Amino acid sequence: MENNEKNQQQGQLQLELPQEVAQGEYANFAIISHSSSDFVIDFARVLPGVPKAPVRSRVILAPEHAKRLLGALQENIMRYEREFGPIKIPNQEPRTISPFNVGKGEA
């Protein structure tokens, strides 16, 4: 029996990572918005002196999945800090996810 068939019988999910996605997109800015049915996270790359930050990726999640993502991030951050020490965030607005002092973004 092939590995794929064995995994499907055991209820395991195999992820396929296409080569064009494997390198990822670097983002240092995120904007999160929501409606009653969805959370939308836009990831952008902000560069000093550049007035526009193009959105590099948009992820749309159901509220339940957004909450699962929050829990998974919290768990991974706790593991990271146990291994490497606390993550320090420089003085900035606590709700901004950006390394630069930028105002509110527009998508």
C-alpha positions in Angstrom: 0.0 0.0 0.0 1.4 3.5 -0.9 2.2 6.0 1.8 -0.5 8.4 0.6 -3.2 5.7 0.8 -2.0 4.6 4.3 -2.1 8.3 5.5 -5.6 8.7 4.2 -6.8 5.6 5.9 -5.3 6.8 9.2 -7.0 10.2 8.8 -3.8 12.2 8.2 -3.8 15.2 5.9 -0.9 15.6 3.6 -0.1 19.2 2.5 1.2 20.0 -0.9 3.6 22.9 -1.1 4.0 24.2 -4.7 7.5 25.4 -5.5 6.2 29.0 -6.3 4.7 29.2 -2.7 7.5 27.4 -0.9 9.8 30.5 -0.5 7.0 32.5 1.1 6.4 36.2 1.2 8.2 38.5 3.7 5.7 40.8 5.5 6.4 43.3 8.3 3.0 44.9 8.4 -0.5 43.3 8.8 -4.0 44.8 8.8 -6.8 42.8 10.2 -10.5 43.5 9.5 -13.6 41.4 10.0 -17.3 41.1 9.2 -19.9 38.9 10.9 -18.7 35.9 8.8 -15.0 36.5 8.0 -11.7 37.7 9.2 -9.4 39.2 6.6 -5.7 39.6 7.2 -3.7 41.6 4.7 0.1 41.2 4.8 2.3 43.9 3.4 6.0 44.9 3.2 6.6 48.4 4.5 9.9 50.0 3.5 11.4 53.2 5.0 10.8 56.2 2.7 8.4 54.4 0.5 4.9 55.9 0.8 3.0 52.8 -0.5 3.1 49.3 0.9 1.6 46.8 -1.5 -0.4 44.0 0.0 1.7 40.8 -0.7 -0.9 38.3 0.6 -4.5 38.2 1.8 -5.8 35.4 4.0 -9.6 35.1 4.6 -10.7 33.0 7.6 -13.9 32.0 9.2 -14.2 33.3 12.8 -13.7 29.8 14.2 -10.4 29.4 12.2 -9.3 32.9 13.2 -9.6 31.8 16.8 -7.8 28.6 16.2 -5.0 30.6 14.5 -4.8 32.9 17.5 -4.4 29.9 19.8 -1.8 28.3 17.6 0.2 31.5 17.4 0.1 31.9 21.2 1.3 28.4 21.7 4.1 28.8 19.2 5.2 32.1 20.7 5.3 30.5 24.2 7.5 27.7 22.8 9.7 30.1 21.0 10.2 32.3 24.1 11.0 29.2 26.2 13.7 28.2 23.8 15.1 31.6 22.7 14.0 34.1 25.4 11.4 36.8 25.4 10.5 38.6 22.1 11.0 42.3 22.7 8.8 44.8 21.0 10.2 48.4 20.7 8.0 51.3 21.9 5.2 51.5 19.5 1.4 51.4 19.5 0.5 48.0 20.8 -2.0 47.3 18.0 0.3 48.0 15.1 2.2 45.2 13.5 5.0 47.1 11.8 8.7 47.8 12.5 8.4 51.4 11.3 6.5 54.3 12.8 3.7 54.5 10.2 0.2 55.6 10.4 -2.9 53.6 9.6 -2.7 51.6 6.4 -5.1 51.7 3.5 -5.8 48.7 1.3 
